[in-house]
Amino acid sequence: MRLTEFWQRMDTTFGATYSRSIATDQVLATLGGRTVDQALSQGEDAKAVWRAVCTAFELPSSQR
C-alpha cells in the first residue's frame, strides 16, 4: 500500500481533520506503543499501520 492510499483510507474513514489527529495523538499498542505518524516515519509498512488502525478502531472487515 502506498502512503497516498493509506491517507485516502484514513480520510475516508475518519474525515480529513480527525484522521490527522488520530495519526498524531493516538498511541496504538499494535504499533509497539507508537503513533501512526511515528510508525510511518520510522519506516513501518503503510499496510501494517492501516491494519493496526483497523484493529484499534474495530473497523469492519470490509474496510480492511
C-alpha positions in Angstrom: 0.0 0.0 0.0 1.3 3.4 -0.9 1.2 6.3 1.6 -1.3 8.1 -0.6 -3.7 5.2 -0.4 -3.2 5.0 3.3 -4.1 8.6 3.8 -7.1 8.3 1.5 -8.4 5.5 3.6 -7.8 7.4 6.8 -9.6 10.5 5.4 -12.5 8.5 4.0 -12.9 6.6 7.3 -12.4 9.3 9.8 -12.5 12.6 7.9 -9.6 14.7 7.0 -9.2 16.6 10.2 -9.8 13.7 12.6 -7.6 11.3 10.7 -4.6 13.7 11.3 -5.5 13.9 14.9 -5.6 10.1 15.2 -2.2 9.9 13.4 -0.6 12.4 15.7 -2.2 11.7 19.1 -3.4 8.1 19.3 -0.8 5.6 20.6 -1.5 2.1 19.3 -0.4 -1.0 21.2 -0.3 -2.9 17.9 2.3 -0.4 16.7 4.6 -1.0 19.7 3.3 1.9 21.6 3.8 4.4 18.8 1.5 6.7 17.0 0.7 6.3 13.3 3.0 9.2 12.4 5.8 7.7 14.4 5.4 4.3 12.9 5.3 5.6 9.4 8.3 7.9 9.9 10.3 5.0 11.3 9.7 3.0 8.1 6.8 0.8 9.2 4.9 -0.5 6.2 1.7 1.5 5.5 -0.4 -1.6 5.1 0.7 -2.8 8.5 -0.1 0.6 10.0 -3.5 0.5 8.3 -4.2 -2.9 9.8 -3.2 -1.6 13.2 -5.7 1.3 12.8 -8.4 -1.1 11.7 -7.8 -3.3 14.8 -7.6 -0.4 17.2 -10.8 1.2 16.0 -12.6 -2.1 15.4 -13.3 -1.3 11.7 -15.4 -3.8 9.8 -13.6 -6.3 7.6 -15.0 -4.6 4.5 -12.7 -1.6 5.3 -9.5 -3.6 5.9 
